[in-house]
Amino acid sequence: MTAPLTAPSQPPSAEPTSTGAPTHGCVRCGAPVPLDVAMCETCNPLALAQPSSSQVHGTAFLGVGIAVVALALLAGFALSGAGPFRATIASVVSDPPGLNVTVTVTNEGTRSGSTSCRVYDPSLAGGTEGALLQTPRIEAGATITFNQRITELGSDRRDLAVVCRDL
């Protein structure tokens, strides 16, 4: 003889009960319980003290904080040893509507990596206008030269400068 099929349990809801009090699901089984209670009588038959919401939220906040710190340390370890990167402009050629810039970059670090460089016109006030370039991967101690077309500085041939971000 087989057991009769039963309908799956319904997900907990925050709807009012017949007494009008809002409820949420028991943390173990999902049965509706009052908002100030974490577990139903079936899951907590001895009525042991239940965690307060500040304990639960504090634990979650601590977990997120530890995860952020761990990711920051991992990122620092992954990037350590790459750079500093030294760069120079090898040539600038007018290529309307922009410029074709040849950049030479040296990785003076102990690990390979890539970096972002800003090409700008040093004669402009403040040198705030410029173009950002992403270098290809550069092995430790190696020098590469690459071309990039930029349109941010117009198409008039002029002397440009470059600075790369050190990691």
Long-range contacts (C-beta under 8 A, 24 or more apart in sequence): 79-113, 79-167, 80-111, 80-167, 81-109, 81-110, 81-111, 81-140, 82-107, 82-109, 82-111, 82-112, 82-113, 82-115, 82-140, 82-167, 83-107, 83-108, 83-109, 83-113, 83-115, 83-164, 83-165, 83-166, 83-167, 84-108, 84-109, 84-166, 85-109, 85-115, 85-117, 85-135, 85-138, 85-164, 85-165, 85-166, 85-167, 86-164, 87-117, 87-162, 87-163, 87-164, 88-162, 89-119, 89-159, 89-160, 89-161, 89-162, 90-145, 92-157, 92-158, 92-159, 92-160, 93-157, 94-155, 94-156, 94-157, 95-149, 95-155, 96-155, 97-151, 97-155, 98-149, 98-150, 98-151, 98-152, 98-153, 98-154, 98-155, 99-149, 99-150, 99-151, 99-153, 99-154, 99-155, 99-157, 99-160, 100-147, 100-148, 100-149, 101-131, 101-133, 101-147, 101-148, 101-149, 101-150, 101-160, 102-145, 102-146, 102-147, 103-133, 103-135, 103-145, 103-146, 103-147, 103-148, 103-162, 104-143, 104-144, 104-145, 105-135, 105-138, 105-143, 105-144, 105-145, 105-146, 105-164, 106-138, 106-142, 106-143, 107-138, 107-139, 107-140, 107-141, 107-142, 107-143, 108-141, 109-140, 109-141, 109-167, 110-140, 111-140, 112-137, 112-138, 112-139, 112-140, 112-142, 113-137, 113-138, 113-167, 114-138, 115-164, 115-165, 115-166, 115-167, 116-164, 116-165, 117-162, 117-163, 117-164, 117-165, 118-162, 118-163, 118-164, 119-148, 119-150, 119-153, 119-160, 119-161, 119-162, 120-153, 120-160, 120-161, 120-162, 120-163, 121-153, 121-158, 121-159, 121-160, 121-161, 122-159, 122-160, 122-161, 123-158, 123-159, 127-161, 129-153, 135-164
